[in-house]
């Protein structure tokens, strides 16, 4: 469930896509681990770290978009005071992403 309200998360329609992306990212991370174990060239490892970082950012941005278009929008349409809470959650999440 999305939160204490018991509503399903907005990303459910794309859950399979997110899981597929995360499995791909997991494979990339294991590849980096293998590269380090095999003492590969630093720049090659850094290139892979950059690719994983971009992949995780893409997942994060997709989830933020889903949160805005589902959770925040639904709360705002309902005229719920929860809309401000949902918007603040999104704003805080975006701030964390920007800092990372």
C-alpha positions in Angstrom: 0.0 0.0 0.0 1.0 3.5 -0.7 0.7 5.0 2.8 -1.4 4.8 5.9 -4.5 5.6 3.9 -4.3 2.2 2.3 -4.4 3.4 -1.3 -2.3 1.5 -3.8 0.9 3.1 -5.0 0.6 5.0 -8.2 3.4 3.1 -9.9 1.5 -0.2 -9.9 0.6 0.1 -13.6 4.4 0.2 -14.4 5.5 -2.1 -11.6 6.8 -4.7 -14.1 8.9 -2.0 -15.8 10.4 -0.9 -12.5 11.2 -4.4 -11.4 12.8 -5.1 -14.8 14.9 -1.9 -14.4 15.9 -2.8 -10.9 17.0 -6.3 -12.0 19.1 -4.7 -14.7 20.6 -2.3 -12.2 21.3 -5.2 -9.9 23.2 -6.9 -12.7 25.2 -3.8 -13.4 26.2 -3.5 -9.7 27.2 -7.2 -9.6 29.3 -6.4 -12.8 31.0 -3.6 -11.0 31.8 -5.8 -8.0 33.3 -8.4 -10.5 35.3 -5.7 -12.2 36.8 -4.6 -8.9 37.5 -8.2 -7.9 39.3 -8.6 -11.3 41.2 -5.4 -10.8 39.9 -3.8 -14.0 40.9 -0.3 -15.0 39.6 2.5 -12.7 38.0 4.5 -15.5 36.1 1.5 -16.8 34.7 0.9 -13.3 33.8 4.6 -13.0 32.0 4.4 -16.3 29.8 1.6 -15.0 29.2 3.4 -11.7 28.0 6.4 -13.7 25.6 4.1 -15.7 24.2 2.7 -12.6 23.7 6.1 -11.1 21.9 7.3 -14.2 19.7 4.2 -14.2 18.8 4.7 -10.5 18.0 8.4 -11.2 15.7 7.4 -14.0 13.8 5.1 -11.6 13.6 7.8 -9.0 12.4 10.4 -11.5 9.7 7.9 -12.7 8.6 7.3 -9.2 8.4 11.0 -8.4 6.3 11.5 -11.6 4.0 8.7 -10.6 3.7 10.1 -7.1 2.8 13.6 -8.5 0.4 12.3 -11.1 -1.3 9.8 -8.9 -1.0 10.4 -5.1 -0.7 14.2 -5.1 -3.3 14.7 -7.9 -5.8 12.3 -6.4 -5.5 14.0 -3.0 -5.9 17.5 -4.6 -8.9 16.4 -6.6 -10.6 15.1 -3.5 -10.0 18.4 -1.8 -8.3 16.6 0.9 -6.0 18.3 3.4 -3.7 15.3 2.6 -2.9 17.1 -0.7 -0.5 19.4 1.1 1.2 16.4 2.9 1.6 14.6 -0.5 3.0 17.7 -2.1 5.5 18.2 0.8 6.5 14.5 0.5 7.2 15.0 -3.2 9.1 18.2 -2.6 11.2 16.6 0.1 11.9 13.6 -2.2 13.0 15.9 -5.0 15.3 17.8 -2.7 16.9 14.5 -1.6 17.4 13.5 -5.2 19.0 16.8 -6.0 21.4 16.6 -3.1 22.5 13.1 -3.9 
